[in-house]
Amino acid sequence: MTNFVTGYLKSLFFYFFQSDELYIYTDGAHKGRWGSWAYIILRNGNILDEKSGRVRNTTSFKMEAQAVTNALQNISSASRV
């Protein structure tokens, strides 16, 4: 993600995230032959992790699921989501 988007998300959600809970936002899409996915993990308004990727010959549903799967794989099992 760009620095603009990262900064915007931090300032926009800072007010709402004053706990130790994790907040995960995901998205996936498909157009033509390419699909893409992305996620961002926040705690207390701070970005803990963000990733994205592209896959060829896929579907929108698979990209949505891929974003969620990757996000959940990158958090501690003791985290409250």
Protein Blocks (a to p, Z undefined) as FASTA:
>chain_A
ZZklmmmmmmmmmmmmmcfbdcdddddddehjbccddddddeehiafbdcddddehiafk
lmmmmmmmmmmmmccfkbcZZ
